[in-house]
Amino acid sequence: TFHGHVSPSEVATYIMAFDVALLPNQRVIGIGQARQRDIGSFTSPLKAFEYMAAGRAILASDLPVLREVFTDQADALLCAPDAIEMWEQALAKLRDDPDMRERLGNAARAKFLEHYTWQVRAAAVLGALPPSDRGA
């Protein structure tokens, strides 16, 4: 189902209604007037962390930038971004296996809570600073 534009205040409601969250990033993400600058190798979409926080099973592109966050078969299913039939098979597997959806979603949420909340990230940044620069 495609809903079109959803206001930011409604996004969480939609995500919580998902059975599976898709993250179909491409290898090359061009920006700029002529799309000549590629940011695909270092883009880390906020949407991935929203899906993890919601505890939804995630089907994502198998790209190095996403492998920094996800582990295939453990907390997401990863597919080559341009292999449509692989995505179809993975989606069918998730459709037919509610236990797998639950396991992946729970693992993604646990990883999010351990590594990616604002509090955890802020503590990591502050912990890397010398005590005199922490402002405490």
C-alpha positions in Angstrom: 0.0 0.0 0.0 1.3 3.4 -0.9 0.0 6.2 1.2 1.7 9.2 -0.4 3.0 12.0 1.8 2.5 11.3 5.6 3.0 14.2 8.0 6.0 13.7 10.4 3.6 13.5 13.4 2.0 10.4 11.8 5.1 8.5 10.7 5.4 6.4 14.0 1.8 5.2 13.7 2.5 4.0 10.1 5.8 2.3 11.1 4.1 0.5 14.0 1.5 -0.9 11.5 4.2 -2.4 9.2 4.8 -6.1 9.2 8.1 -5.6 7.4 10.1 -2.4 7.0 11.9 -2.0 3.6 15.2 -0.1 3.3 16.0 -0.3 -0.5 19.1 1.9 -0.6 20.9 2.1 -3.9 24.7 1.7 -4.4 24.9 5.2 -5.8 23.0 8.1 -4.4 23.7 11.2 -6.5 23.2 14.7 -5.2 23.7 18.1 -6.6 22.4 19.7 -9.8 23.8 17.0 -12.1 23.7 14.2 -9.4 27.4 14.0 -9.9 28.3 13.7 -6.2 27.8 10.2 -4.8 26.9 10.0 -1.1 25.8 6.3 -1.2 28.9 5.0 0.5 28.5 6.9 3.7 24.8 7.7 4.0 23.2 6.2 7.1 19.4 6.7 6.8 17.6 7.8 9.9 14.8 5.6 8.8 16.8 2.5 9.6 17.0 3.5 13.2 13.3 4.4 13.3 12.5 0.9 12.1 14.9 -0.7 14.6 13.4 1.3 17.5 9.9 0.1 16.4 11.0 -3.5 16.6 10.0 -4.2 13.0 11.6 -6.9 10.8 13.8 -5.1 8.3 14.6 -6.0 4.7 17.5 -3.8 3.6 20.1 -3.4 0.8 23.3 -5.3 1.3 25.6 -2.3 1.3 28.8 -1.7 3.4 27.2 1.4 5.0 24.2 -0.7 6.1 26.4 -3.7 7.2 27.9 -1.3 9.7 24.4 -1.4 11.4 22.8 -4.7 10.4 23.9 -8.3 10.5 22.2 -10.4 7.8 19.9 -13.1 9.3 20.5 -11.8 12.8 18.6 -8.5 13.0 17.7 -7.9 9.3 17.6 -9.6 6.0 20.0 -8.1 3.5 19.6 -8.3 -0.3 21.6 -6.9 -3.2 20.0 -3.6 -4.0 19.5 -4.5 -7.7 18.4 -8.1 -7.3 14.6 -7.7 -7.5 13.9 -11.5 -7.3 16.1 -11.7 -4.2 13.9 -9.0 -2.5 10.7 -10.9 -3.6 12.0 -14.1 -2.1 13.0 -12.5 1.1 9.7 -10.6 1.4 7.8 -13.9 0.8 9.9 -15.6 3.5 9.1 -12.9 6.0 5.4 -13.0 4.9 5.2 -16.7 5.6 7.3 -16.8 8.8 5.9 -14.7 11.6 8.4 -16.1 14.0 11.3 -14.9 11.9 9.7 -11.4 11.6 9.4 -11.3 15.4 12.9 -12.6 16.0 14.5 -10.1 13.5 12.4 -7.2 14.9 13.2 -8.0 18.5 16.9 -8.3 17.7 16.9 -5.0 15.8 15.3 -3.3 18.7 17.7 -4.8 21.2 20.6 -3.6 19.1 19.1 -0.2 18.7 18.7 0.2 22.5 22.2 -1.0 23.2 24.0 1.0 20.5 22.0 3.7 18.8 19.7 5.7 21.2 20.5 9.4 21.6 21.6 8.7 25.1 24.0 5.9 24.2 25.5 7.9 21.3 25.9 11.0 23.4 27.6 9.0 26.2 30.0 7.6 23.6 30.9 11.0 22.2 31.3 12.5 25.7 33.3 9.5 26.8 35.8 10.1 23.9 36.5 13.6 25.2 39.1 14.5 27.7 37.5 15.0 31.2 38.2 18.8 31.0 36.2 19.1 27.8 33.1 17.2 29.0 31.5 20.3 30.6 30.3 18.3 33.6 
